[in-house]
Amino acid sequence: MTPGPDSLEQAILQALAQLPEGSGMSLPRLGKQLGQSASVLMRCLATMGSASLGGTTGPGWVEVQQQDGHWRVTLTPAGRRQA
């Protein structure tokens, strides 16, 4: 069973859930909206994705991709359900 999101994770999920399904938000815009630095967000987003960290696979709530030199965060269907 995957533990529920902490407060920053929940804030990220809620911000992304307000967007149309399948669209994303730039990392700087998300940081500005939440009052967090890009480095804080990237550390949090790393644990929210589906990558394996320390032998534990993340919940797969978000996808972080670099597009045209910019980082973009997208909510996955699992993230939308969690939000």
N, CA, C and O atoms as CSV, one atom per row, in Angstrom:
chain,resi,resn,atom,element,x,y,z
A,1,MET,N,N,0.845,-1.191,0.000
A,1,MET,CA,C,0.000,0.000,0.000
A,1,MET,C,C,0.882,1.243,0.000
A,1,MET,O,O,1.841,1.327,0.767
A,2,THR,N,N,0.562,2.203,-0.854
A,2,THR,CA,C,1.313,3.439,-0.958
A,2,THR,C,C,0.813,4.435,0.073
A,2,THR,O,O,-0.390,4.677,0.170
A,3,PRO,N,N,1.742,5.025,0.856
A,3,PRO,CA,C,1.295,6.020,1.818
A,3,PRO,C,C,0.708,7.233,1.105
A,3,PRO,O,O,1.032,7.493,-0.054
A,4,GLY,N,N,-0.144,7.964,1.786
A,4,GLY,CA,C,-0.745,9.157,1.206
A,4,GLY,C,C,0.268,10.279,1.077
A,4,GLY,O,O,1.356,10.213,1.649
A,5,PRO,N,N,-0.088,11.298,0.332
A,5,PRO,CA,C,0.836,12.402,0.100
A,5,PRO,C,C,1.010,13.281,1.334
A,5,PRO,O,O,0.093,13.439,2.140
A,6,ASP,N,N,2.240,13.866,1.465
A,6,ASP,CA,C,2.450,14.848,2.526
A,6,ASP,C,C,1.892,16.186,2.043
A,6,ASP,O,O,1.300,16.249,0.965
A,7,SER,N,N,2.068,17.243,2.810
A,7,SER,CA,C,1.421,18.518,2.478
A,7,SER,C,C,1.931,19.126,1.175
A,7,SER,O,O,1.130,19.655,0.404
A,8,LEU,N,N,3.241,19.071,0.899
A,8,LEU,CA,C,3.749,19.613,-0.359
A,8,LEU,C,C,3.291,18.742,-1.522
A,8,LEU,O,O,2.901,19.264,-2.566
A,9,GLU,N,N,3.333,17.437,-1.358
A,9,GLU,CA,C,2.844,16.545,-2.407
A,9,GLU,C,C,1.379,16.819,-2.700
A,9,GLU,O,O,0.977,16.858,-3.862
A,10,GLN,N,N,0.581,17.009,-1.666
A,10,GLN,CA,C,-0.842,17.284,-1.852
A,10,GLN,C,C,-1.044,18.613,-2.562
A,10,GLN,O,O,-1.922,18.725,-3.418
A,11,ALA,N,N,-0.251,19.619,-2.226
A,11,ALA,CA,C,-0.353,20.921,-2.888
A,11,ALA,C,C,-0.013,20.795,-4.375
A,11,ALA,O,O,-0.667,21.409,-5.218
A,12,ILE,N,N,1.003,20.004,-4.690
A,12,ILE,CA,C,1.373,19.770,-6.091
A,12,ILE,C,C,0.242,19.061,-6.819
A,12,ILE,O,O,-0.145,19.466,-7.916
A,13,LEU,N,N,-0.287,18.008,-6.214
A,13,LEU,CA,C,-1.382,17.264,-6.837
A,13,LEU,C,C,-2.586,18.170,-7.088
A,13,LEU,O,O,-3.193,18.110,-8.157
A,14,GLN,N,N,-2.932,18.998,-6.124
A,14,GLN,CA,C,-4.088,19.885,-6.264
A,14,GLN,C,C,-3.867,20.923,-7.360
A,14,GLN,O,O,-4.777,21.212,-8.137
A,15,ALA,N,N,-2.660,21.484,-7.423
A,15,ALA,CA,C,-2.351,22.483,-8.462
A,15,ALA,C,C,-2.461,21.860,-9.848
A,15,ALA,O,O,-3.019,22.470,-10.761
A,16,LEU,N,N,-1.931,20.646,-10.012
A,16,LEU,CA,C,-1.973,19.984,-11.314
A,16,LEU,C,C,-3.372,19.481,-11.657
A,16,LEU,O,O,-3.737,19.424,-12.831
A,17,ALA,N,N,-4.147,19.119,-10.655
A,17,ALA,CA,C,-5.505,18.616,-10.889
A,17,ALA,C,C,-6.429,19.711,-11.420
A,17,ALA,O,O,-7.463,19.409,-12.016
A,18,GLN,N,N,-6.071,20.967,-11.213
A,18,GLN,CA,C,-6.883,22.071,-11.716
A,18,GLN,C,C,-6.718,22.270,-13.221
A,18,GLN,O,O,-7.512,22.967,-13.852
A,19,LEU,N,N,-5.691,21.656,-13.787
A,19,LEU,CA,C,-5.431,21.775,-15.228
A,19,LEU,C,C,-6.259,20.752,-15.992
A,19,LEU,O,O,-6.668,19.740,-15.423
A,20,PRO,N,N,-6.511,21.001,-17.274
A,20,PRO,CA,C,-7.200,19.993,-18.087
A,20,PRO,C,C,-6.379,18.701,-18.118
A,20,PRO,O,O,-5.149,18.739,-18.122
A,21,GLU,N,N,-7.057,17.584,-18.140
A,21,GLU,CA,C,-6.393,16.280,-18.147
A,21,GLU,C,C,-5.416,16.194,-19.318
A,21,GLU,O,O,-5.755,16.547,-20.448
A,22,GLY,N,N,-4.216,15.726,-19.041
A,22,GLY,CA,C,-3.196,15.561,-20.074
A,22,GLY,C,C,-2.307,16.776,-20.282
A,22,GLY,O,O,-1.260,16.674,-20.921
A,23,SER,N,N,-2.714,17.936,-19.745
A,23,SER,CA,C,-1.845,19.103,-19.864
A,23,SER,C,C,-0.930,19.159,-18.645
A,23,SER,O,O,-1.172,18.477,-17.649
A,24,GLY,N,N,0.090,19.949,-18.724
A,24,GLY,CA,C,1.029,20.046,-17.615
A,24,GLY,C,C,1.322,21.491,-17.282
A,24,GLY,O,O,0.710,22.413,-17.821
A,25,MET,N,N,2.270,21.666,-16.381
A,25,MET,CA,C,2.659,22.996,-15.928
A,25,MET,C,C,4.175,23.058,-15.889
A,25,MET,O,O,4.833,22.080,-15.534
A,26,SER,N,N,4.725,24.198,-16.249
A,26,SER,CA,C,6.170,24.351,-16.188
A,26,SER,C,C,6.615,24.342,-14.724
A,26,SER,O,O,5.881,24.775,-13.835
A,27,LEU,N,N,7.810,23.848,-14.497
A,27,LEU,CA,C,8.345,23.793,-13.136
A,27,LEU,C,C,8.448,25.189,-12.508
A,27,LEU,O,O,8.078,25.347,-11.344
A,28,PRO,N,N,8.941,26.218,-13.241
A,28,PRO,CA,C,8.985,27.560,-12.633
A,28,PRO,C,C,7.599,28.086,-12.259
A,28,PRO,O,O,7.436,28.714,-11.212
A,29,ARG,N,N,6.616,27.838,-13.097
A,29,ARG,CA,C,5.252,28.305,-12.796
A,29,ARG,C,C,4.704,27.588,-11.558
A,29,ARG,O,O,4.090,28.218,-10.697
A,30,LEU,N,N,4.924,26.277,-11.469
A,30,LEU,CA,C,4.474,25.517,-10.309
A,30,LEU,C,C,5.165,26.017,-9.049
A,30,LEU,O,O,4.531,26.171,-8.004
A,31,GLY,N,N,6.471,26.272,-9.151
A,31,GLY,CA,C,7.217,26.796,-8.005
A,31,GLY,C,C,6.702,28.139,-7.544
A,31,GLY,O,O,6.575,28.385,-6.345
A,32,LYS,N,N,6.403,29.017,-8.500
A,32,LYS,CA,C,5.883,30.333,-8.158
A,32,LYS,C,C,4.513,30.216,-7.498
A,32,LYS,O,O,4.231,30.900,-6.514
A,33,GLN,N,N,3.668,29.351,-8.040
A,33,GLN,CA,C,2.321,29.160,-7.493
A,33,GLN,C,C,2.358,28.623,-6.075
A,33,GLN,O,O,1.540,29.009,-5.239
A,34,LEU,N,N,3.314,27.723,-5.797
A,34,LEU,CA,C,3.381,27.096,-4.474
A,34,LEU,C,C,4.366,27.765,-3.524
A,34,LEU,O,O,4.448,27.395,-2.353
A,35,GLY,N,N,5.115,28.752,-4.023
A,35,GLY,CA,C,6.092,29.437,-3.178
A,35,GLY,C,C,7.268,28.554,-2.807
A,35,GLY,O,O,7.797,28.642,-1.699
A,36,GLN,N,N,7.679,27.696,-3.743
A,36,GLN,CA,C,8.784,26.764,-3.495
A,36,GLN,C,C,9.837,26.909,-4.590
A,36,GLN,O,O,9.520,27.269,-5.724
A,37,SER,N,N,11.083,26.629,-4.246
A,37,SER,CA,C,12.153,26.676,-5.244
A,37,SER,C,C,12.076,25.441,-6.142
A,37,SER,O,O,11.485,24.425,-5.775
A,38,ALA,N,N,12.678,25.548,-7.311
A,38,ALA,CA,C,12.699,24.424,-8.253
A,38,ALA,C,C,13.402,23.217,-7.634
A,38,ALA,O,O,12.986,22.081,-7.864
A,39,SER,N,N,14.453,23.443,-6.857
A,39,SER,CA,C,15.182,22.308,-6.273
A,39,SER,C,C,14.328,21.564,-5.249
A,39,SER,O,O,14.375,20.336,-5.185
A,40,VAL,N,N,13.555,22.286,-4.455
A,40,VAL,CA,C,12.655,21.647,-3.485
A,40,VAL,C,C,11.593,20.845,-4.229
A,40,VAL,O,O,11.294,19.707,-3.866
A,41,LEU,N,N,11.024,21.448,-5.278
A,41,LEU,CA,C,10.007,20.749,-6.057
A,41,LEU,C,C,10.569,19.508,-6.732
A,41,LEU,O,O,9.925,18.459,-6.727
A,42,MET,N,N,11.765,19.610,-7.316
A,42,MET,CA,C,12.345,18.452,-8.011
A,42,MET,C,C,12.590,17.293,-7.044
A,42,MET,O,O,12.366,16.138,-7.406
A,43,ARG,N,N,13.041,17.576,-5.837
A,43,ARG,CA,C,13.239,16.505,-4.850
A,43,ARG,C,C,11.908,15.844,-4.517
A,43,ARG,O,O,11.823,14.619,-4.429
A,44,CYS,N,N,10.880,16.649,-4.335
A,44,CYS,CA,C,9.564,16.115,-4.008
A,44,CYS,C,C,8.985,15.351,-5.197
A,44,CYS,O,O,8.446,14.258,-5.028
A,45,LEU,N,N,9.093,15.914,-6.390
A,45,LEU,CA,C,8.559,15.269,-7.585
A,45,LEU,C,C,9.252,13.941,-7.870
A,45,LEU,O,O,8.635,13.019,-8.403
A,46,ALA,N,N,10.529,13.841,-7.518
A,46,ALA,CA,C,11.261,12.581,-7.724
A,46,ALA,C,C,10.619,11.449,-6.937
A,46,ALA,O,O,10.601,10.308,-7.400
A,47,THR,N,N,10.100,11.744,-5.769
A,47,THR,CA,C,9.459,10.702,-4.953
A,47,THR,C,C,8.018,10.447,-5.374
A,47,THR,O,O,7.430,9.435,-4.995
A,48,MET,N,N,7.446,11.362,-6.158
A,48,MET,CA,C,6.055,11.236,-6.590
A,48,MET,C,C,5.905,10.522,-7.932
A,48,MET,O,O,4.802,10.126,-8.308
A,49,GLY,N,N,7.002,10.360,-8.645
A,49,GLY,CA,C,6.978,9.703,-9.949
A,49,GLY,C,C,7.011,8.193,-9.806
A,49,GLY,O,O,6.716,7.648,-8.742
A,50,SER,N,N,7.371,7.533,-10.884
A,50,SER,CA,C,7.392,6.063,-10.867
A,50,SER,C,C,8.801,5.493,-10.828
A,50,SER,O,O,8.982,4.281,-10.949
A,51,ALA,N,N,9.795,6.347,-10.660
A,51,ALA,CA,C,11.177,5.869,-10.595
A,51,ALA,C,C,11.408,5.081,-9.313
A,51,ALA,O,O,10.716,5.266,-8.312
A,52,SER,N,N,12.384,4.213,-9.369
A,52,SER,CA,C,12.765,3.431,-8.200
A,52,SER,C,C,13.870,4.176,-7.454
A,52,SER,O,O,14.949,4.405,-8.001
A,53,LEU,N,N,13.604,4.546,-6.224
A,53,LEU,CA,C,14.574,5.248,-5.384
A,53,LEU,C,C,14.834,4.419,-4.140
A,53,LEU,O,O,13.917,4.144,-3.367
A,54,GLY,N,N,16.078,4.023,-3.949
A,54,GLY,CA,C,16.409,3.217,-2.783
A,54,GLY,C,C,15.705,1.874,-2.780
A,54,GLY,O,O,15.418,1.319,-1.720
A,55,GLY,N,N,15.428,1.353,-3.966
A,55,GLY,CA,C,14.778,0.057,-4.069
A,55,GLY,C,C,13.266,0.101,-3.933
A,55,GLY,O,O,12.607,-0.938,-3.979
A,56,THR,N,N,12.711,1.295,-3.767
A,56,THR,CA,C,11.257,1.449,-3.650
A,56,THR,C,C,10.742,2.236,-4.843
A,56,THR,O,O,11.233,3.327,-5.134
A,57,THR,N,N,9.763,1.686,-5.528
A,57,THR,CA,C,9.171,2.366,-6.675
A,57,THR,C,C,8.150,3.382,-6.193
A,57,THR,O,O,7.342,3.098,-5.308
A,58,GLY,N,N,8.195,4.576,-6.788
A,58,GLY,CA,C,7.277,5.644,-6.417
A,58,GLY,C,C,5.851,5.334,-6.848
A,58,GLY,O,O,5.616,4.377,-7.586
A,59,PRO,N,N,4.901,6.138,-6.390
A,59,PRO,CA,C,3.488,5.884,-6.670
A,59,PRO,C,C,3.055,6.214,-8.100
A,59,PRO,O,O,1.965,5.822,-8.515
A,60,GLY,N,N,3.891,6.928,-8.857
A,60,GLY,CA,C,3.549,7.240,-10.242
A,60,GLY,C,C,2.480,8.306,-10.380
A,60,GLY,O,O,1.683,8.254,-11.317
A,61,TRP,N,N,2.439,9.266,-9.477
A,61,TRP,CA,C,1.424,10.310,-9.501
A,61,TRP,C,C,1.716,11.392,-10.536
A,61,TRP,O,O,0.789,12.017,-11.051
A,62,VAL,N,N,2.998,11.621,-10.849
A,62,VAL,CA,C,3.384,12.690,-11.784
A,62,VAL,C,C,4.421,12.184,-12.768
A,62,VAL,O,O,5.104,11.189,-12.527
A,63,GLU,N,N,4.521,12.891,-13.877
A,63,GLU,CA,C,5.600,12.695,-14.840
A,63,GLU,C,C,6.295,14.031,-14.994
A,63,GLU,O,O,5.648,15.068,-15.138
A,64,VAL,N,N,7.625,14.000,-14.962
A,64,VAL,CA,C,8.415,15.210,-15.154
A,64,VAL,C,C,9.241,14.992,-16.413
A,64,VAL,O,O,10.016,14.040,-16.505
A,65,GLN,N,N,9.068,15.881,-17.374
A,65,GLN,CA,C,9.768,15.752,-18.648
A,65,GLN,C,C,10.376,17.086,-19.026
A,65,GLN,O,O,9.874,18.153,-18.673
A,66,GLN,N,N,11.471,16.989,-19.753
A,66,GLN,CA,C,12.088,18.195,-20.281
A,66,GLN,C,C,11.638,18.354,-21.729
A,66,GLN,O,O,11.852,17.461,-22.550
A,67,GLN,N,N,11.018,19.483,-22.041
A,67,GLN,CA,C,10.530,19.768,-23.383
A,67,GLN,C,C,11.077,21.116,-23.823
A,67,GLN,O,O,10.865,22.129,-23.157
A,68,ASP,N,N,11.778,21.122,-24.939
A,68,ASP,CA,C,12.347,22.364,-25.478
A,68,ASP,C,C,13.174,23.107,-24.436
A,68,ASP,O,O,13.130,24.335,-24.364
A,69,GLY,N,N,13.921,22.370,-23.634
A,69,GLY,CA,C,14.790,22.976,-22.630
A,69,GLY,C,C,14.096,23.411,-21.352
A,69,GLY,O,O,14.719,24.035,-20.493
A,70,HIS,N,N,12.815,23.091,-21.212
A,70,HIS,CA,C,12.064,23.481,-20.009
A,70,HIS,C,C,11.480,22.249,-19.336
A,70,HIS,O,O,11.028,21.317,-20.001
A,71,TRP,N,N,11.497,22.258,-17.999
A,71,TRP,CA,C,10.912,21.149,-17.242
A,71,TRP,C,C,9.411,21.339,-17.140
A,71,TRP,O,O,8.936,22.428,-16.817
A,72,ARG,N,N,8.665,20.278,-17.415
A,72,ARG,CA,C,7.208,20.304,-17.385
A,72,ARG,C,C,6.714,19.146,-16.516
A,72,ARG,O,O,7.206,18.023,-16.626
A,73,VAL,N,N,5.741,19.431,-15.657
A,73,VAL,CA,C,5.186,18.448,-14.736
A,73,VAL,C,C,3.754,18.145,-15.174
A,73,VAL,O,O,2.954,19.056,-15.388
A,74,THR,N,N,3.443,16.862,-15.302
A,74,THR,CA,C,2.114,16.426,-15.722
A,74,THR,C,C,1.563,15.438,-14.706
A,74,THR,O,O,2.288,14.576,-14.209
A,75,LEU,N,N,0.312,15.563,-14.408
A,75,LEU,CA,C,-0.377,14.636,-13.504
A,75,LEU,C,C,-0.764,13.383,-14.281
A,75,LEU,O,O,-1.296,13.474,-15.387
A,76,THR,N,N,-0.503,12.233,-13.713
A,76,THR,CA,C,-0.887,10.972,-14.335
A,76,THR,C,C,-2.316,10.613,-13.894
A,76,THR,O,O,-2.849,11.244,-12.982
A,77,PRO,N,N,-2.931,9.628,-14.516
A,77,PRO,CA,C,-4.250,9.182,-14.042
A,77,PRO,C,C,-4.221,8.767,-12.564
A,77,PRO,O,O,-5.168,9.033,-11.824
A,78,ALA,N,N,-3.139,8.117,-12.144
A,78,ALA,CA,C,-3.025,7.719,-10.731
A,78,ALA,C,C,-2.947,8.966,-9.840
A,78,ALA,O,O,-3.517,8.990,-8.750
A,79,GLY,N,N,-2.245,9.990,-10.305
A,79,GLY,CA,C,-2.158,11.247,-9.553
A,79,GLY,C,C,-3.496,11.958,-9.481
A,79,GLY,O,O,-3.845,12.535,-8.451
A,80,ARG,N,N,-4.241,11.916,-10.567
A,80,ARG,CA,C,-5.569,12.545,-10.575
A,80,ARG,C,C,-6.484,11.865,-9.573
A,80,ARG,O,O,-7.248,12.527,-8.872
A,81,ARG,N,N,-6.404,10.527,-9.506
A,81,ARG,CA,C,-7.218,9.799,-8.512
A,81,ARG,C,C,-6.781,10.162,-7.088
A,81,ARG,O,O,-7.621,10.309,-6.200
A,82,GLN,N,N,-5.479,10.305,-6.873
A,82,GLN,CA,C,-4.969,10.626,-5.547
A,82,GLN,C,C,-5.353,12.042,-5.130
A,82,GLN,O,O,-5.613,12.307,-3.956
A,83,ALA,N,N,-5.385,12.952,-6.111
A,83,ALA,CA,C,-5.705,14.365,-5.825
A,83,ALA,C,C,-7.129,14.478,-5.328
A,83,ALA,O,O,-7.593,15.579,-5.033
